[in-house]
Amino acid sequence: MDRQDWVARPGRPLRGRVRVPGDKSVSHRALMLGALAEGETRIHGFLEGADTVATARILEQMGVRIEAPTPGVRHVHGVGLHGLRAPEGPLDCGNSGTGMRLLAGLLAGQAFDSELVGDRSLSTRPMRRVVDPLGAMGARIGTADGGVPPLRIQGGQPLLGTDHVLAVASAQVKSALLLAGLYADGRTSVVEPRPTRDYTERMLAAFGWPVEWSPGRAALGGGHRLVATDVEVPGDFSSAAFFLVAATVVPGSDLLLTGVGLDPRRTGLLEALRRMGADIEVLAARSRAGTETADLRVRHAPLSGIEVPEALVPDMIDEFPALFVAAACARGETVVRGAAELRVKESDRIAAMAVGLRELGATVDEAPDGAVIRGPLSRGGTVEALGDHRIAMALAVAAQCTPAPVRVRDVANVATSFPGFASLAAGAGMGLAEEPAPE
């Protein structure tokens, strides 16, 4: 992927209507469950991002026919729970930690061997958190030194339903265990230290698999089948987060975000921003096939720093880069604790945001599991996205509040979750343009 930069600067107030791309978490799961279902699953609003396209390609390598009649639409011809075929080579997840961890659970129950690989960034991310509990079910999965990818999964291993008590609150780990539980003998249950998003549970139910869940708990038994269904993918709340913050901090803004997913375990940022003083209105809420969707109207409002409740952390773990920007634009200080998971994302997101915001004039005091952030953003400059899509978009939003332009370096990976972000943001009013990286 070629190096690419953005040049960002204060634009005009954000106005009009914006539709963000489809939810990445739902898109991944719709592909996987559709592949294992009986019949044809039709997915509308599919995220045309590098991560989800990688998952589709992997399933095709294992014999699943996936049609793409138009952008944002996929027709998945399911092969049934035991219909996947052995791939001819390694399965490349690209930059997708979600794809790799969920596929580890799905592949643990297959009759054939498989190997999951990823790009340089993904190859440094911790996988023992999913490999070890899958091993407790009977899976045999090898890793590179340090418990990082590639993952080498031995097929033909009988899996036994197991009661898991997780040390880390992770929807990805929970989902991997539930997917392995589809192939296990007996009941698989997962208890989390704090509730995480429940997309997998909701979608399993939509595909007809009996599943029990409540906040922080989920359980299912083996021996059932998945039945194809139509899936409407809502707009990705993590993508909407950057527009929520931008319209809040830029004076004069009044923006409508349409069709945004509002899974109750996903919207911690909404609560945090409201506690800071944001003016965000939920309109036209609706529910279909296990997903909650609404329109969000956001208007500029002055923000005040808060201590972010730790109970909100799992429900906004992907939105913290945007929250850090809101904190740097707020009056007073914002305190984040209990978010050590940010250290092992596509980058160390605590360190990356601390360095970037300091470069723009903010004060950020790091802690092992969070930070204390104080504004203002008092200067422009050059900041590093470190190849992390969410860091890139967050720093572009921060530049809407700086007195001078900001060059955001290494932004090409934004295509993993939000292709077209720069043009959509500029159309809404943000000052943002793509530029080739200097030689």
N, C-alpha and C positions, 0 to 999 in steps of 0.2 A: 504494500500500500504506500503510495507516494506521500511524502511529508507535505502537510498543508497547514497554513496559518489562517487566523482571522485577524482583522483590524476592527476593533469595537470602540465606539464612542457614544456619548449621549445623543439620542435621536429625538423623536417627538413623542408625545403621549401615546400610549398603546390604546388603540381603538378598534372597533369592529368585532368580527366573529372569527374565531380560530378553531380548527379541528386538528388536534394532535394525532399522530399515528397510533395504530392499534397497540393494545397492551402486550408487552413482550411476554410477560408471565403466562397470560391466557393463550397467546399464540403458540408458545412452546407446548403447553399441555394439550391444546386442541389437536395439534399434529400427532403427539404421542398416543393419546387415547383414541383418536380417530384411526390410527394405524392398527391398534390392537382390537378395534371394534369389529363387529360383523355388520357389513353394509357400507354405504357411502356417507361420509361426513362432509358437509359443506360449511366452510368457514368463510365468513364475511368480515371485513375489517382487519384482515391478517396484516401483521407488521412486516413490511418489506425491508427488513433490516438484515445486516450480515449475520447476526446471531441466529435468528429464526430460520433464515435461508439455509444455514449450516445444518440445523436440526432436520429440516426437510430433506436435504441431500443425504444425510446419514440414513434416514428411514428408507429412502429410495435405494441405497446401497444394500439394504436388507430385504428388497423385494416388494416394497410398498409403492403402488402407483399413485402419484400425486399430480393432479392437473392444476394449472394456473391459467384459467380462461381469461382473466383480466387482473390488473394489479389490485392487490388487497383481497383476492378471492383464491381459495384453495379447495379442491375437491379431493378428498382422501379416500381411497378405496381400501377399506380395512381388510386385513388378512386374518383377523381373529387372534385370540390370545396366544396361540401356539403356531402362528403362520409365518413368523419372520424367518428369513433364510440367512445362512452364514455369509458375512461380507467377505470380499476377496482381499481386502487390505485394511489398514487402520482407518478409524472413523474420526474425522477431523472436526472438532467442535469450535475451531477458530478461537474467539475471545470469550466464549460463553461459559461462565461458571454454572449458570442455571442448566444449560443443556447437558454439560458433562455430569453434574451430580444427579440429575433426574435420570439420565440414560444409564448411569451406573446401577441404579435400582432396577430399572426395566431390564437391563441385560443380564443382571445377576441370576435371573430365573430362566434364561434361554438354554437350549441344548448345545449350543455351539460357543466356541471361544470368540472373544472380540477384544479389540484394543481401542481405547479412547485417547486421542491426542489433542493438543491445542497449540495456540501461538505462544510466542515467548512470554507474554504476560500471564496467560492462563497456566503455563507450565511452572509457574512459581507459586500457585495458589494452594492452600492446604486442602487435602482430600482425606486425611485420616478421619476427620469428623464424620464422613459418610462411609468410608471403607470399613472402619472398625465395627459400627453397629450392623452393617450388612454382613460382616464376618460372623457376628453373633447369631445370625439367622442361618448360617451355613454357606454363605457365598465365599468364593476364593478370589480375591482381587489383589494383584501386586501393584506396587507403585515404584517410582524412582526414589532415590535416597531423600529422606526428609518428608516422605509422605506426600509428594507432589506428583503431578502427571508425568508420563502417561500412566493410564490405568489399564492393566492387563487382566481381563476377566475370564476365568475358566468356566466353560459351560458344563452342563450336565450335573450341577450340584443340587441335591435336594434341599429346599429351603423350609425352615420350620418357623411358624408364626411365633413371635417373641414380643414380650412387653419391654418397651424401650423407655427409659427416663433420660432425656437429653440434658447434657450439661450446658449446651449453648442453644439459645433460641434461634432456630434457623428453619424457615419454610422449605428451603431446598433440601435439607437433610430429612425433615419430616416427609416430604413428598417422595424422596428416593425410597424411604422405608415402606411407604404405602404402596408404591409401584411394585416393589419386590414382594410385598404382601399379597398381591394378586396371584402370585405363583407359589405361595407358601402353603404348607399344610397347617391348618389351624388358624388361630386369630392373631393378628398383628396389631399392637397398640403403641401409641406414641404419647408421652407426656412431656410437655415443654416447661422450662422454667418461667417463661412468659409467653402469652399467646402471640402467634405469628399469623400472617395472611393465610387464608383458608381456600385459595383457589382450587387446589387439588381435590379437597374434600367435596366442594360444591360441584366441580366438573365430573368427578366420579359418579356422584348421584345423578347428574344430568345424563350421563351415559348408561345409567341403569344399574350400577354396581351398589349393593347395600353398604352403606358406610355410616358410622355414628361419629358425630363430632360436637364439641362445645369448645369455648375459648380455652386453648392450651391443651386440648386432648383430642385424639382421633383414633379410630379403630375400625378394622374391617376383617372379614374372613375370606379365605380362598374359595375356589370352587364355583364361582359365578361367571358371568360373561358380560362383555360390554356391547352395547347396541348403538349403532351410529345415530347421530343427531345433528341438527343444524346449530352452529355456534356463531353468535354475533359478538365479535370482539370489541369491547369498549375502547375509547381513547385511553392511552396509558397515563395514569395519574403521575407517575414519575416524570414523564415528559411535560405534562401540564404544569408541574411544580415550578418550572423555570418561568413560565408566563405568569403564574400566580404571584411570584415574587417580583418580577419585573413590573407588572401593572400596579402592584402595591407601592413600590418605592419610587416610581416615576410620576411626578406631579401631573395632574390633569388626565390620568389614564382612566378608562372605563371600557373593559374588555369582556367579551362573552366567550367562554370556552365551551364548546358543544360536545355532548356525548362522552363525557369523561367517566371512567370507571371509578366507583366509590365503594369498593369492597371495604367492609367495616374494619378489617385488619390491615388496611393499606393507607389510611388517611390521617395518620398522626400529624403530618405537616399542617393539615387544615386546622386542626385544633391548636397546634403551637402558634401558627400565624394569628389566629383569632385572639389567643391570649396576649399576643404582642400588640394587638389593636387593629389587625387587618379587617377590611370591609369585603367579605366574600359571602355571596348569597348562593344557596343551592336551589336550583329551579328544575322543574319537570323531571323529578326522580322517577325511575322505572326499573323493573326487574325482569330478566329473561334468562333462561337456561343457566341459572346459577350465578349470573353476574348482575351487579347493581350499577346503574348508570344515571347520570344527571348532567345538566348544564350548570356551569359555574360563572356567575358574574362577579368580577373583581374590579374594585375602584381604588384609586390612590388613597392611602391613609397613613398618617404618621405612626411609626412603630416605637415601642419601648422594649428594652431588653427584659428577658425573663430567665428564670431557672427552668430549663426544660424538664418536665417530669419524666423520671426514668421509665415509668409505665408506658409512655408514648414511644420510646426508642424503637422497639421491634416493629412498630406500625409506621415508621418513617425512615428505616435504615437506608434506603436508597435515595432519600430526599435531603439528607443532611448537607450536601454541598450547596443546595439552594437555600437551606435554612441558615448556613453560615453567612451567605450574602445578605439575607434579611437582617441578621444580627449586626453586620458591619454597617448597615444603613440605619440602625435603630438608635434611639437615645438611650444611654446607659449601657450596661453590660449584659450579655447573654451567657449563661453557663450551661454546658453540655456535659453530662456524665453518663456512664453506663453504656457507652457506644464503642467499646474496644473492637467490635466487629468491623468498624470502618478501616481499621489498620490492614485488613487482609482482603480488600476489594480489588478492583482492577489496578488500583494504586493504593498506597497508604493515604486514604482520603483526609484524615486529620492533618497529617503533615503537608500534603499537597495544598489543601485550602489555607493552612496557616502560612505557608511560604507565599502563596499567591496574594492573599489579602494583605500581608505585611508589605509586600512590594508596592501595593496600591495605597499604603498609608495607615491601614488599620493596625490595631494592637491585638495580637492573638497569643495567649499563653496556653501552651499545650499541656495536656495531662495524658497518662497512658490510655485512658478511656474517654477522652473528650477534650474540651478546650473552654477557655473563657475568651469571648470576642467583644471588642469595643471598637467602634468607629471613631472618626469618620473615614471614608475613602477620600484621601486628600491629594492624590496625584495619579498620573498615568504611568505607563511603563511597559515592560515586557514580562509576561508571565508564562509559566510552563503548564500545559495540560497533562504532560507525562503520558500521552496516549490514552488517557481515561476520558471517555465520552462525557461523563457527568461533571468532571472537573472543568472540561472545556466550556460546556454550556453555562455552568455557574459563573465562571470568570467573565464570560461575555455579558451576563446580566450585571455583574458587579460594575463593569465598565460604563453602564448607563448612568452611574452616579459619580463618576470621576471627572475632574476638571480638564483632563487631557486624554488623548487616545490611548488605547491599550492594545498591544499585540499579544494575542493568545497563540502560543506555539504548539504544534503537534496535535491537530484537531481531527485528523482523518478518521479516527475511530468513532466519531459521533455517528457514522453510518451504521454502527452496530445496533443502535437503539432509536435513532431519530434522523433518518435520511431526510435531507431538505430543511434541516433546522434553520440554517442561516437565511435562506430565502423567505421562509415563513415568518421568522422573527423580524426581518427587515420590512416585510409587508405589513406587519402589525404596528410598526413604528420604531423598533429598536434600531440603533445605529450599528450595523454589522455588515461586513463585506469579507468575502473570501479572497485570499491572496496566496500565491505560491510561496513556499518557505524560501528564505534567502539561501543562496548557495554557501 
